């Protein structure tokens, strides 16, 4: 289990103010099953977070926050009873259990198994979480980023640097006797700049992090991020109108994995397939992508933003194989969907907080490497788009149709990357794009830790990754018709 913060300790930890032990868990689970539920679980959470924003040459804000509570879920057939409470005294927790129990109206038949502690992995076992580091050290990091950006280009008019951090302590207990603990750190750093030239303004940004310490900056310093942001904004002053039409598209390694996440990954979450609302429903064993493509969801990446030692149902996490050489081989499961499909949970039951129910969610979703040299991929293009950085987008989970905007992209002609472009949108269908992958690079990059995924009103941190890849044809939305 990850090292706990010495300053921020969950009240339900052993020896703390409201310790939760096996006997107390047994009593609460018995209350939750008292009306005849089929299954029940308890999710205890304590979350301590902080944030710093450095803007206009000064530290504009510094914050600290704490939240804690217990979520109780009882399942009966297809129904779910759920209640939560923000206190850890027995009466309040018992009331939440009895409230959730009312989903069932029959004699109890499920017995709570003997409670046992489940060992978990140590994928983010840190010597010190960032919350325990002095605030002055964090302010210095932000100030260094601001100074570096100002020094990099005289056109810089504004620099905003920010750092967000947290430690999330969880304890998950279920009626089958499992009791799993985890301490989940998180760090996210970002720099945003505004450049002005001849009355025109352009923005650029860079950031990263993950389940890591301030040691992250030994690899990617605040100065490095600042220069990346300035370079991105500077390039856009030279950007040309984007072509429109059906074009070859090369997607750069790393951030382009967000297209895979949105247009393909959500469709592989088992709740959509259990309900028959995904394009991938009832297609296990079928060819759904180019035979070059293998897709995994891997919670085991060291220090990854989406990595987990245990999911929010107490299930063991791992690397789930979803698409193998173009063929659909599996979905992402929580306990409920795994029971429906008759398979083992993949460790993808996730929830935003104790106040939400878990559902199948991605962790780190990755398109694995191919055999092509990235430069070879670009050289193979007659005329097309090189997509380097992605902005926002919209996706229809049912059919995989998507629209994504690009924040940095280039025109490719005769195998050479040329002028930067503005106003580029990629329009298409996720499964169709996957079938049109004709070249796959050997340079897999997992995007630095910045992505957050939303689903049914819940947000969780995720990672994305992919190699450089070429799609034979994609609709490019621009302002200049080819």
C-alpha positions in Angstrom: 0.0 0.0 0.0 1.2 3.5 -0.7 2.8 5.4 2.1 0.3 7.5 4.0 0.6 11.2 4.6 2.0 12.0 8.0 -0.2 15.2 8.2 -3.4 13.9 6.6 -4.6 10.6 8.1 -8.0 9.0 7.6 -10.1 8.9 10.8 -11.1 5.3 10.1 -7.4 4.1 10.1 -6.3 1.8 13.0 -5.5 4.0 16.0 -7.2 7.1 14.6 -10.3 8.9 15.9 -12.9 6.5 14.4 -11.1 3.2 13.6 -13.0 0.7 11.5 -12.3 -2.9 12.4 -13.5 -6.3 11.2 -16.2 -6.6 13.9 -17.7 -3.1 13.1 -17.7 -4.0 9.4 -19.5 -7.2 10.0 -22.2 -5.4 12.0 -22.7 -2.8 9.3 -22.9 -5.3 6.5 -25.5 -7.3 8.4 -27.6 -4.2 8.8 -27.2 -3.6 5.0 -28.4 -7.1 4.2 -31.2 -7.1 6.9 -34.0 -6.7 4.3 -32.9 -9.5 2.0 -30.3 -8.0 -0.4 -28.2 -10.2 -2.6 -25.0 -8.4 -2.0 -23.7 -5.3 -0.1 -20.5 -3.3 0.2 -19.2 -0.4 2.2 -16.9 2.3 0.8 -15.1 4.5 3.4 -13.2 7.5 2.0 -11.1 10.3 3.3 -9.8 12.8 0.8 -7.3 15.7 1.6 -6.4 18.0 -1.2 -4.8 21.3 -1.9 -4.1 23.7 -4.7 -1.9 26.7 -5.7 -2.4 29.2 -8.5 0.4 31.6 -9.5 -0.9 34.4 -11.8 0.2 37.8 -12.9 3.5 37.5 -10.9 1.9 36.7 -7.5 0.5 33.7 -5.7 -3.2 34.3 -6.3 -4.6 31.4 -4.2 -3.6 28.6 -1.9 -6.2 26.2 -0.7 -6.8 23.1 1.4 -9.8 20.9 1.6 -11.0 17.7 3.3 -13.9 15.4 2.6 -14.9 12.1 4.2 -17.7 9.7 4.3 -19.2 6.3 3.9 -21.1 5.0 0.9 -23.3 1.9 1.3 -24.6 -0.1 -1.6 -27.0 -3.0 -1.5 -27.9 -4.9 -4.6 -31.1 -6.9 -5.1 -31.6 -8.4 -8.6 -31.3 -5.5 -11.1 -32.0 -3.0 -8.4 -29.5 -1.0 -6.3 -30.1 0.7 -2.9 -27.5 3.3 -2.1 -27.0 5.8 0.8 -24.1 7.8 2.1 -23.2 9.6 5.2 -20.4 12.1 6.0 -19.8 10.9 9.6 -18.2 7.8 11.1 -20.2 7.4 14.3 -22.0 4.0 14.5 -25.6 5.4 14.5 -25.1 7.5 11.4 -23.4 4.6 9.5 -26.1 2.1 10.7 -28.8 4.5 9.4 -27.1 4.6 6.0 -26.9 0.8 5.9 -30.6 0.4 6.8 -31.6 3.1 4.2 -29.7 1.2 1.4 -31.2 -2.1 2.6 -34.7 -1.0 1.7 -34.1 -1.9 -1.9 -35.0 -5.4 -0.8 -38.2 -6.7 0.7 -37.7 -10.3 1.6 -36.2 -12.5 4.3 -32.4 -12.2 4.7 -30.6 -15.2 3.0 -27.1 -13.9 2.4 -24.7 -14.3 5.3 -21.7 -12.0 5.8 -18.5 -14.0 5.3 -15.7 -13.8 7.8 -13.9 -10.5 7.3 -10.3 -10.8 6.0 -7.8 -8.2 4.9 -7.0 -8.4 1.2 -3.4 -7.6 0.3 -3.0 -5.1 -2.5 -0.1 -4.1 -4.8 2.2 -1.1 -4.2 2.3 0.8 -7.5 2.7 4.2 -6.0 4.5 3.6 -2.7 6.0 7.0 -2.2 8.6 8.3 0.3 6.6 11.5 0.8 3.3 12.7 -0.7 3.3 16.2 -2.1 0.8 17.3 0.5 3.5 16.8 3.2 6.0 19.0 1.4 6.4 22.6 2.5 4.1 25.1 0.7 7.1 27.3 0.0 8.6 24.6 -2.2 5.5 24.5 -4.3 5.3 28.2 -4.7 8.9 28.2 -5.9 8.0 25.7 -8.6 5.2 27.9 -9.9 7.4 31.0 -9.8 10.1 29.2 -11.7 7.6 28.3 -14.4 6.4 31.9 -14.7 9.9 33.3 -14.9 10.9 30.8 -17.5 7.9 31.6 -19.7 8.5 35.4 -19.5 12.2 34.9 -20.4 11.4 32.6 -23.3 9.6 35.1 -25.4 9.1 38.9 -25.1 5.5 38.5 -26.5 4.4 36.7 -23.3 1.6 38.8 -21.7 0.3 36.4 -19.1 1.5 33.3 -17.4 -0.7 31.2 -15.1 0.9 28.2 -13.3 -1.0 25.9 -11.1 -0.5 22.8 -8.9 -3.2 20.5 -7.6 -2.6 17.7 -5.1 -4.4 15.2 -3.0 -4.3 12.0 -1.0 -7.3 9.7 -1.1 -7.6 7.1 1.6 -10.1 4.3 0.9 -11.3 1.2 2.8 -13.6 -1.1 0.8 -15.5 -3.9 2.6 -17.9 -6.4 1.0 -20.3 -9.1 2.1 -18.0 -11.8 0.7 -15.5 -10.9 3.5 -13.0 -8.8 1.5 -11.5 -5.8 3.3 -9.1 -3.8 1.2 -7.3 -0.5 2.0 -5.4 1.9 -0.3 -3.8 5.3 -0.1 -3.9 7.0 -3.5 -1.8 10.2 -4.0 -2.2 12.5 -7.0 -0.3 15.5 -8.4 -1.1 17.7 -11.3 0.9 20.6 -12.6 0.1 23.0 -15.4 1.3 26.2 -17.2 -0.8 28.3 -19.4 0.6 31.3 -21.4 -0.9 34.1 -23.5 1.3 35.7 -26.2 0.4 38.9 -28.1 1.8 40.1 -31.4 0.5 42.7 -33.7 -2.8 42.8 -31.9 -3.3 39.1 -32.1 -3.2 36.7 -29.1 -2.4 33.0 -28.9 -2.5 30.6 -26.0 -0.4 27.6 -25.2 -0.3 25.1 -22.3 1.7 22.3 -20.9 1.3 20.1 -17.8 1.7 16.7 -16.2 1.9 14.7 -13.1 0.4 11.4 -11.8 0.5 9.4 -8.6 3.9 10.8 -7.9 5.9 13.2 -5.6 7.5 16.6 -6.2 10.3 14.4 -7.6 8.3 14.5 -10.8 10.0 17.8 -11.6 13.5 16.2 -11.7 12.4 14.7 -15.1 10.2 17.5 -16.4 11.0 20.8 -14.7 8.8 23.8 -14.4 11.1 25.5 -17.0 10.5 22.7 -19.4 6.8 22.9 -19.2 6.9 26.7 -19.5 9.0 26.5 -22.7 6.6 23.9 -24.1 3.6 26.2 -23.5 5.4 29.2 -25.1 6.4 27.2 -28.1 2.9 26.0 -28.7 1.5 29.5 -28.6 4.3 30.9 -30.7 3.7 28.3 -33.5 0.1 29.3 -33.8 1.0 32.8 -35.0 2.2 31.1 -38.2 -0.8 28.8 -38.5 -2.6 28.6 -41.8 -6.2 27.8 -42.6 -6.9 24.1 -42.4 -7.9 22.1 -45.4 -11.2 20.2 -45.3 -12.2 16.9 -46.7 -11.1 13.3 -46.7 -7.4 13.2 -45.8 -4.8 10.9 -44.5 -4.2 11.6 -40.8 -1.1 10.7 -38.7 -1.7 10.9 -34.9 1.3 11.6 -32.7 2.3 9.3 -29.9 0.9 10.1 -26.5 -2.0 12.6 -26.2 -3.7 11.2 -29.4 -4.7 8.3 -27.1 -7.6 10.5 -25.9 -9.3 9.8 -29.2 -9.0 6.0 -28.5 -10.2 6.6 -25.0 -13.3 8.5 -26.0 -14.3 7.0 -29.4 -13.5 3.4 -28.5 -12.8 2.9 -24.8 -16.1 4.0 -23.5 -17.8 1.6 -25.8 -15.8 -1.3 -24.2 -17.1 -0.5 -20.7 -19.3 -3.5 -19.8 -22.3 -1.6 -18.5 -23.1 -0.3 -21.9 -22.7 -3.7 -23.4 -24.8 -5.3 -20.7 -27.6 -2.9 -21.7 -26.9 -3.4 -25.4 -26.3 0.3 -26.1 -22.7 0.0 -27.2 -21.5 -0.5 -30.8 -19.5 -3.4 -29.4 -22.4 -5.2 -27.8 -22.5 -9.0 -28.7 -19.3 -8.7 -30.8 -16.9 -10.7 -28.7 -14.6 -12.6 -31.1 -15.4 -10.4 -34.0 -12.9 -8.3 -36.0 -13.6 -4.7 -34.9 -10.3 -3.0 -35.8 -7.3 -3.3 -38.0 -5.3 -6.4 -37.3 -2.4 -4.0 -36.4 -4.4 -2.9 -33.3 -4.2 -4.3 -29.8 -5.8 -2.3 -27.0 -5.3 -2.8 -23.2 -6.5 -1.0 -20.1 -3.6 -1.2 -17.7 -4.0 -0.1 -14.1 -0.5 -1.4 -13.3 1.6 1.4 -14.7 4.0 2.7 -12.1 2.9 6.2 -10.9 0.4 6.5 -13.7 -2.5 8.9 -13.4 -5.1 6.2 -13.9 -3.2 3.5 -12.0 -4.8 1.7 -9.1 -3.7 -0.9 -6.5 -7.3 -1.9 -6.0 -10.5 -0.6 -7.6 -13.4 1.1 -5.7 -15.1 -2.3 -5.1 -12.1 -3.9 -3.6 -11.3 -5.9 -6.7 -7.7 -6.7 -7.8 -6.6 -4.5 -10.7 -4.4 -5.6 -13.6 -4.1 -5.2 -17.3 -7.3 -6.0 -19.2 -6.9 -7.1 -22.8 -9.8 -5.6 -24.8 -8.8 -5.9 -28.5 -6.2 -8.3 -29.7 -4.9 -8.0 -33.3 -8.1 -6.3 -34.3 -10.4 -8.8 -32.6 -12.7 -7.9 -29.7 -11.7 -10.2 -26.8 -13.2 -8.5 -23.7 -14.9 -5.7 -21.8 -14.1 -3.6 -18.8 -16.0 -5.0 -15.8 -17.1 -4.1 -12.3 -18.6 -6.8 -10.1 -22.1 -6.4 -11.4 -21.3 -6.7 -15.1 -18.8 -9.5 -14.4 -21.6 -11.5 -12.8 -23.9 -10.8 -15.7 -21.4 -12.0 -18.3 -20.1 -14.8 -16.1 -16.5 -13.6 -15.9 -14.1 -12.4 -13.3 -14.1 -8.6 -12.6 -11.3 -6.8 -14.3 -10.8 -4.3 -11.5 -12.5 -1.4 -13.3 -15.2 -0.6 -10.8 -14.6 3.0 -10.1 -16.5 5.9 -8.4 -15.9 9.6 -8.0 -16.3 9.5 -4.3 -18.1 7.9 -1.4 -21.3 9.7 -2.5 -21.5 7.9 -5.8 -22.0 4.3 -7.0 -19.3 2.4 -8.8 -19.5 1.6 -12.5 -17.1 0.2 -15.1 -14.5 2.9 -15.9 -11.1 3.0 -17.7 -7.8 3.4 -15.9 -4.8 3.8 -18.4 -6.1 2.9 -21.9 -3.4 2.1 -24.4 -3.0 1.2 -28.0 0.1 -1.0 -28.0 3.1 -0.6 -30.3 3.5 -1.7 -33.9 6.6 -2.2 -36.0 6.8 1.1 -38.0 9.3 3.9 -37.5 7.4 7.1 -36.7 9.4 9.0 -39.4 8.5 6.3 -41.9 4.8 6.9 -41.2 5.1 10.6 -42.0 7.2 9.9 -45.1 4.4 7.6 -46.4 1.9 10.4 -46.5 1.2 12.2 -49.8 -1.0 14.9 -48.3 -2.7 14.9 -45.0 -2.7 16.1 -41.4 -0.3 15.5 -38.5 -2.3 15.7 -35.3 -0.1 16.4 -32.3 -2.3 17.9 -29.5 -6.0 17.4 -28.9 -8.5 19.7 -27.3 -12.1 19.0 -26.5 -14.5 16.7 -28.3 -17.9 15.0 -28.4 -18.6 11.3 -28.7 -21.8 9.2 -29.1 -21.2 6.1 -27.1 -23.9 4.1 -28.9 -22.2 4.3 -32.4 -18.8 5.8 -31.7 -19.3 8.9 -33.8 -17.0 11.7 -32.7 -15.8 15.3 -33.3 -12.4 16.4 -31.8 -10.7 19.7 -32.1 -6.9 19.9 -32.4 -4.9 22.5 -30.6 -1.7 21.7 -32.5 -1.6 20.2 -36.0 0.4 20.4 -39.2 -0.1 20.0 -42.9 1.9 17.1 -44.4 2.8 17.1 -48.0 5.0 14.7 -49.9 6.2 13.1 -46.7 7.2 16.2 -44.9 5.7 18.0 -41.9 5.0 21.6 -43.0 2.9 24.6 -41.9 1.0 24.6 -38.6 -2.8 24.7 -39.0 -5.6 26.3 -37.1 -9.3 25.5 -36.8 -8.8 21.7 -37.4 -11.5 19.3 -36.4 -11.3 15.5 -36.8 -14.7 14.0 -37.6 -15.4 10.3 -37.7 -16.5 7.0 -36.2 -14.3 5.3 -33.6 -14.7 1.7 -34.9 -14.3 2.9 -38.5 -11.1 4.8 -37.7 -9.7 1.7 -35.9 -10.3 -0.4 -39.1 -8.5 2.2 -41.1 -5.2 2.1 -39.1 -2.7 1.1 -41.8 0.6 1.9 -40.0 1.5 1.7 -36.3 4.6 3.1 -34.7 7.1 1.4 -32.4 7.1 4.5 -30.1 4.3 4.1 -27.5 4.0 7.1 -25.2 1.7 7.3 -22.2 0.4 10.8 -22.0 1.7 12.8 -19.0 -0.9 12.9 -16.3 -3.5 15.5 -17.1 -6.6 13.7 -18.3 -9.9 13.4 -16.4 -12.8 11.3 -17.6 -16.4 12.1 -17.1 -19.3 9.6 -17.2 -22.8 9.8 -15.8 -21.8 12.9 -13.9 -18.8 11.3 -12.2 -15.2 12.3 -12.9 -12.1 10.1 -12.3 -8.4 10.5 -13.3 -7.3 8.4 -16.3 -4.3 7.9 -18.5 -4.1 7.5 -22.2 -1.4 6.3 -24.5 -0.6 5.2 -28.1 2.2 5.1 -30.6 2.4 7.3 -33.8 -0.2 5.8 -36.1 -1.6 6.5 -39.6 -5.3 6.4 -40.5 -5.8 6.0 -44.3 -8.7 8.4 -44.4 -10.6 10.6 -42.0 -12.9 13.6 -42.4 -11.0 16.8 -41.6 -13.1 19.8 -40.8 -11.4 23.0 -41.9 -12.0 26.2 -43.7 -10.2 25.6 -47.0 -11.8 22.9 -49.3 -9.3 20.6 -50.9 
